[in-house]
Amino acid sequence: MNAMLLYLLESALCVALLYSVYWLFLRRDTFFRMNRMYLLGITAFSLIFPLIPFHFTASGTAATVVYLLDPVLITPEKVGQAVTSHLQWMQIAGIVYVTGLAIFLARFAAQLIQLYLIVKRSGIERREGIRLVFVDRGYSPFSFFNLVFINEMNISDDRLQAILTHEKVHVRQRHTFDLILGEFLCIVQWFNPFAWLTGREMKAVHEFLADEGVLTAGISPSQYQQMILDESMGIQVNGLTNNFNVSLLKKRILMISKTKSKKRARVKMILVVPAIMVLVFLLSARSFSGLPGTQDKTTSKVTASPQATTSPTAVPQSDNKSNSTKKSSGKVYDRVEVYPEYPGGSEAMFNYLMTNLKYPEAAKTTKVQGKVMVSFNVMKDGSVSDVKVLQGIGSGCDEEAIRVVKGMPKWKPGQNKGKNVNVHMVLPLQFKLH
């Protein structure tokens, strides 16, 4: 769940930043094809880019990235109070998101069904190389893939020809594919207003392109503007179609009469480069840290230099050896394609820790509290090996942490290139007195 929410937030950030560049610098230009490609790029980029891993290390520092599990709070009264609260919040967020996702998926399905029923009721005719569906209701003309829907009643031949020319552009340039992709973005990011704004702008650009095609065919701008106004009272079927009436009449009429943007204005497109650089920097922060032993809160990973593997409060070496399980055999990986998973998932692991971890009496008497960093390896067979303390606080807390980690059941092992491998893990345990 953490990974999914992180992906959604990063994807939303991509849409917000890149749409802002479009809104500030590109939306007023008449480079409609370029703007269409940019908006399509926003959609595809925001869905794919957050999935790309970034791994940077500070210059001059030999750093090792190890997998850090979520921290667990241990108190004399109850273990895992912070973890339980964290899990409850995550569960609520997950339920809200999945509910919204289901609603908008149902909406998408209903839109497809509506179009199917219209086609089934009205039938399909061919005219001038176009597949036409003549509807019997007051719909504004619209297209969907290679189908053009039109109400032929009370339309003159000249006006019908202009409308067909307009819709041909939508069909020929395959604008419906753009709308489907934009709809998918809105379904995945239903909570993100920038996703909906991107879809709205995509529809507007489609209309600008179709209007441009009509004017290129020789229809006068004034006559065409009047026709757009006359058709503005038609009903829009749903958001999956390119509608002649697109609720952006003022912008369309202004664009028809607007002077073409100068070619040098295309240079503004280069502004997307610093925007992408900002996104690379922000998204790489999930795996970058310039300080040894600093936890990356975003992705539950820690970047630690070799010097950070021990500390003045660490368990003495002799204790580490006596409390460790068997030594690892074979290469141990710090970074893998699939990380090990506790049987039953994170919640099951926290339940195990809450049941078994005890706050040592010696630590309570001497009022010792702090973080214990337990290092261990999950082997190819899922067993736990080489359990030791990287950072300890003494007074029995280190030994308690080692005891409980050693008692863990077998994990689902990590994988690299489809093969089980040994993986190094770190578990932070926060002992705290109220």
C-alpha positions in Angstrom: 0.0 0.0 0.0 2.9 2.4 0.8 4.3 1.9 -2.7 0.9 2.5 -4.4 0.2 5.7 -2.5 3.8 6.9 -3.2 3.3 6.2 -6.9 0.0 8.1 -7.0 1.5 11.1 -5.2 4.5 11.2 -7.5 2.3 10.8 -10.6 0.0 13.6 -9.4 3.1 15.8 -8.9 4.2 15.2 -12.5 0.8 16.2 -13.8 0.6 19.3 -11.7 4.0 20.6 -12.6 3.9 19.8 -16.3 0.3 21.1 -16.7 1.4 24.4 -14.9 4.0 24.8 -17.6 1.4 24.3 -20.3 -1.1 26.7 -18.7 1.5 29.5 -18.1 3.4 29.4 -21.4 1.7 27.3 -24.1 -2.1 27.3 -24.0 -2.5 30.7 -25.8 -0.4 29.7 -28.8 -1.9 28.4 -32.1 0.5 25.4 -32.3 -2.3 23.0 -31.8 -0.5 19.9 -33.0 2.4 20.7 -30.7 0.1 21.3 -27.8 -1.7 18.1 -28.4 1.6 16.2 -28.3 2.6 18.0 -25.1 -0.7 17.1 -23.4 -0.4 13.5 -24.5 3.2 13.6 -23.2 2.0 14.8 -19.8 -0.4 11.9 -19.5 2.0 9.2 -20.6 4.9 10.7 -18.7 3.0 11.0 -15.4 1.9 7.4 -15.6 5.3 5.9 -16.4 7.9 8.2 -15.0 7.3 7.5 -11.2 7.9 3.8 -12.0 11.5 4.5 -13.0 13.9 3.9 -10.1 16.5 6.6 -9.3 19.5 5.9 -7.2 22.0 8.7 -6.4 24.7 8.9 -3.8 26.5 11.9 -2.5 29.8 12.6 -4.3 32.8 11.3 -2.5 30.8 9.1 -0.2 30.8 5.3 -0.6 27.2 4.6 0.2 25.3 1.4 0.5 21.5 1.4 0.1 19.8 -1.2 2.3 16.1 -1.9 2.7 14.7 -0.3 5.8 11.4 -1.6 7.2 8.8 0.7 8.8 9.8 1.8 12.3 8.1 0.1 15.3 7.4 1.9 18.6 7.9 0.0 21.8 6.5 1.4 25.1 6.1 -0.2 28.5 2.3 -0.2 28.0 1.9 -1.3 24.4 4.1 -2.1 21.5 3.3 -0.6 18.1 0.9 2.2 19.0 2.4 4.4 16.3 2.5 1.5 13.8 -1.1 0.7 14.5 -2.1 4.3 13.9 0.0 4.4 10.7 -1.7 1.2 9.4 -5.2 2.5 10.2 -4.4 5.7 8.3 -3.1 3.7 5.4 -6.1 1.4 5.4 -8.5 4.4 5.4 -6.6 6.1 2.6 -6.6 2.9 0.6 -10.3 2.3 1.1 -11.1 5.9 0.0 -8.9 5.6 -3.0 -10.3 2.2 -4.1 -13.8 3.5 -3.7 -13.2 6.4 -5.9 -11.4 4.2 -8.4 -14.4 1.9 -8.5 -16.9 4.8 -9.0 -14.9 6.3 -11.9 -14.4 2.8 -13.5 -18.1 2.3 -13.3 -18.7 5.7 -14.9 -16.3 4.8 -17.7 -18.2 1.6 -18.3 -21.5 3.4 -18.3 -20.3 5.8 -20.9 -19.3 3.0 -23.2 -22.6 1.2 -22.7 -24.5 4.5 -23.5 -22.6 4.8 -26.8 -23.2 1.2 -27.7 -27.0 1.6 -27.1 -27.1 4.7 -29.3 -25.4 2.8 -32.1 -27.6 -0.3 -31.6 -30.8 1.8 -31.7 -29.9 4.1 -34.6 -27.7 1.9 -36.8 -24.7 2.8 -39.0 -24.7 4.3 -42.5 -21.9 5.1 -44.8 -21.7 8.4 -46.6 -18.6 10.1 -48.2 -16.3 7.5 -46.7 -17.6 8.1 -43.2 -19.5 5.7 -40.9 -22.5 7.8 -39.8 -25.0 7.3 -37.0 -28.1 9.4 -37.4 -29.5 10.0 -33.9 -33.1 11.0 -33.2 -32.4 13.2 -30.2 -31.1 16.7 -29.8 -27.5 15.7 -29.4 -24.7 18.0 -30.6 -22.7 16.3 -33.4 -19.9 14.2 -32.0 -17.5 11.5 -33.0 -16.1 8.3 -31.3 -13.3 6.5 -33.0 -14.4 6.2 -36.6 -18.1 6.8 -36.0 -19.7 10.2 -36.5 -23.0 10.8 -34.6 -25.3 13.5 -36.1 -28.9 14.7 -36.0 -29.7 15.4 -39.6 -33.0 17.1 -38.9 -33.2 20.8 -39.8 -29.6 21.0 -41.0 -28.9 22.6 -44.4 -26.5 20.8 -46.8 -23.8 23.5 -46.3 -24.0 23.2 -42.6 -24.0 19.4 -42.7 -20.9 19.5 -44.9 -19.1 21.8 -42.5 -20.0 19.5 -39.5 -18.8 16.4 -41.4 -15.6 18.1 -42.3 -15.1 19.0 -38.6 -15.8 15.5 -37.4 -13.6 14.0 -40.2 -10.6 15.7 -38.6 -11.4 14.0 -35.2 -11.7 10.6 -36.9 -8.6 11.0 -39.2 -6.3 12.3 -36.3 -7.6 9.6 -33.9 -8.6 12.0 -31.2 -10.6 9.3 -29.4 -7.4 7.5 -28.4 -6.2 10.7 -26.7 -9.5 10.9 -24.8 -9.3 7.3 -23.7 -5.8 7.8 -22.4 -6.9 11.0 -20.6 -9.9 9.2 -19.1 -7.6 6.5 -17.8 -5.4 9.2 -16.2 -8.5 10.7 -14.5 -9.6 7.3 -13.3 -6.2 6.6 -11.7 -5.9 10.1 -10.4 -9.5 10.9 -9.7 -8.4 12.9 -6.7 -6.1 15.2 -8.7 -7.7 18.3 -10.2 -4.7 18.7 -12.6 -5.6 15.4 -14.2 -9.1 16.7 -15.0 -7.7 20.0 -16.2 -5.3 18.2 -18.5 -8.2 16.2 -20.0 -10.3 19.4 -20.5 -7.4 21.0 -22.3 -7.0 18.0 -24.5 -10.6 18.2 -25.6 -10.2 22.0 -26.3 -7.1 21.3 -28.5 -9.0 18.7 -30.4 -11.7 21.2 -31.2 -9.1 23.8 -32.3 -7.5 21.2 -34.6 -10.9 20.3 -36.1 -11.9 24.0 -36.5 -8.6 24.6 -38.2 -9.4 21.7 -40.6 -12.8 23.3 -41.5 -11.3 26.7 -42.2 -8.6 25.1 -44.4 -11.4 23.5 -46.4 -12.5 27.0 -47.4 -15.4 27.8 -45.1 -15.4 31.5 -44.1 -14.5 32.2 -40.4 -17.6 34.3 -39.8 -19.9 31.8 -41.2 -18.3 29.0 -39.2 -18.4 31.0 -36.0 -22.1 31.5 -36.4 -22.6 27.8 -37.0 -20.7 27.0 -33.8 -23.1 29.4 -31.9 -26.1 27.8 -33.5 -25.0 24.3 -32.5 -24.2 25.3 -28.9 -27.6 24.3 -27.6 -27.1 20.6 -28.5 -26.8 18.0 -25.7 -23.3 16.6 -25.0 -23.5 12.8 -24.7 -20.5 12.1 -22.4 -16.9 12.8 -21.8 -15.5 10.0 -24.1 -16.6 11.8 -27.3 -15.3 14.7 -29.3 -18.4 17.0 -29.3 -19.0 19.8 -31.7 -20.4 21.6 -28.6 -17.6 21.4 -26.2 -18.6 24.1 -23.6 -15.5 26.1 -24.7 -17.3 28.3 -27.3 -15.6 31.6 -26.4 -12.1 30.1 -26.6 -13.0 28.4 -29.9 -14.3 31.6 -31.5 -11.3 33.5 -30.3 -8.9 30.9 -31.6 -10.6 31.0 -35.0 -10.0 34.7 -35.4 -6.6 34.8 -33.6 -3.4 35.6 -35.5 -1.2 32.6 -35.9 1.6 32.4 -33.3 5.1 33.2 -34.6 7.3 30.2 -35.2 9.9 31.5 -32.7 7.2 31.0 -30.0 7.9 27.3 -30.3 11.1 27.9 -28.3 8.9 28.1 -25.2 8.6 24.3 -25.4 12.2 24.1 -24.0 10.7 25.2 -20.7 9.6 21.6 -20.2 13.3 20.7 -19.7 13.8 22.4 -16.3 10.4 21.1 -15.3 11.5 17.5 -15.9 14.8 18.2 -14.2 12.8 19.4 -11.1 10.8 16.2 -11.2 13.9 14.0 -11.5 15.3 15.8 -8.5 12.2 15.5 -6.4 11.6 11.9 -7.3 15.2 10.9 -6.8 14.9 12.2 -3.2 13.2 9.0 -2.3 16.5 7.2 -2.7 19.1 9.9 -2.1 20.7 11.1 1.1 23.8 13.0 1.5 24.3 12.0 5.2 25.3 8.6 6.4 22.6 6.7 8.3 19.9 9.1 7.2 16.5 7.6 6.8 14.6 8.3 3.6 11.0 8.7 4.9 9.5 8.5 1.4 10.4 5.0 0.3 11.3 3.3 3.6 15.0 3.0 2.6 18.1 4.1 4.4 21.4 5.3 3.0 24.3 4.4 5.2 28.0 4.7 4.7 30.3 1.8 5.8 31.4 4.0 8.8 27.8 4.1 10.0 27.5 0.4 10.6 28.6 0.8 14.2 28.2 3.4 16.8 29.4 4.2 20.3 26.2 2.7 21.7 26.3 -0.5 19.6 26.3 -3.9 21.1 29.8 -5.2 21.8 31.2 -7.5 19.1 31.2 -10.6 21.4 27.5 -10.1 22.1 26.7 -9.7 18.4 28.3 -13.0 17.6 26.6 -14.9 20.4 23.2 -13.6 19.4 23.5 -14.0 15.7 22.1 -16.9 13.7 24.2 -18.7 11.2 26.4 -16.7 8.9 25.2 -16.0 5.4 26.4 -18.2 2.6 26.7 -16.6 -0.9 26.4 -13.0 -2.0 24.1 -10.7 0.0 22.3 -8.0 -2.0 21.4 -4.6 -0.7 19.3 -3.7 -3.8 17.1 -6.2 -5.6 14.2 -6.2 -8.0 11.8 -7.8 -5.5 12.4 -7.3 -1.8 11.6 -10.0 0.8 8.2 -10.0 2.4 7.2 -11.1 5.8 4.6 -13.9 5.7 1.2 -12.2 5.7 2.6 -8.8 4.9 3.6 -5.8 7.0 0.6 -5.9 9.3 1.3 -9.5 10.2 4.9 -8.6 11.0 3.8 -5.8 13.3 1.4 -8.1 15.0 4.3 -10.5 15.6 6.4 -7.7 17.0 3.6 -6.4 19.2 3.0 -9.8 20.6 6.6 -10.7 21.3 8.6 -7.6 22.1 8.9 -6.5 25.7 10.3 -3.4 27.2 13.3 -4.6 29.4 12.9 -4.0 33.1 16.5 -2.8 33.3 15.7 -0.1 30.7 12.6 1.0 32.5 14.4 1.2 35.8 17.3 3.3 34.3 14.9 5.2 32.0 16.8 4.2 28.9 15.0 5.0 25.6 16.0 5.4 22.0 16.3 3.7 18.6 17.8 0.2 18.1 18.7 -0.5 14.5 18.7 -4.3 13.9 20.4 -5.6 10.8 19.7 -9.1 9.4 19.7 -11.0 6.1 16.8 -12.8 4.6 18.3 -15.8 2.9 17.3 -17.6 -0.4 15.2 -20.0 1.6 13.5 -17.2 3.6 15.3 -17.9 6.8 16.7 -15.0 8.9 20.5 -14.9 9.3 23.3 -12.7 10.7 21.1 -10.8 13.2 23.0 -8.0 14.8 22.6 -4.4 16.1 23.9 -1.6 14.0 23.0 1.0 16.6 22.0 0.2 20.1 21.0 1.8 23.4 21.9 -1.0 25.9 20.1 -1.9 29.1 18.7 -5.1 27.5 17.0 -3.4 24.6 19.5 -4.6 22.1 19.3 -8.2 23.3 15.5 -8.0 23.2 15.5 -6.7 19.7 17.9 -9.5 18.5 15.9 -12.2 20.3 12.6 -11.2 18.6 14.1 -10.8 15.1 15.9 -14.2 15.4 12.5 -15.8 16.3 10.8 -14.5 13.1 9.3 -17.2 10.8 10.6 -17.7 7.3 10.1 -14.8 4.9 9.1 -14.8 1.3 12.7 -14.4 -0.2 13.8 -11.5 -2.3 14.4 -12.0 -6.0 16.8 -10.7 -8.7 16.2 -11.6 -12.3 13.7 -14.2 -11.3 15.9 -16.0 -8.9 15.8 -16.1 -5.0 18.7 -14.2 -3.5 20.0 -13.2 -0.1 19.0 -9.7 0.9 20.2 -7.4 3.6 17.4 -5.7 5.7 17.3 -3.2 8.6 14.5 -2.9 11.2 14.3 0.2 13.4 12.8 -0.3 16.8 12.0 2.8 18.8 12.0 2.2 22.6 10.2 5.0 24.3 9.1 5.8 27.9 6.0 8.0 28.5 
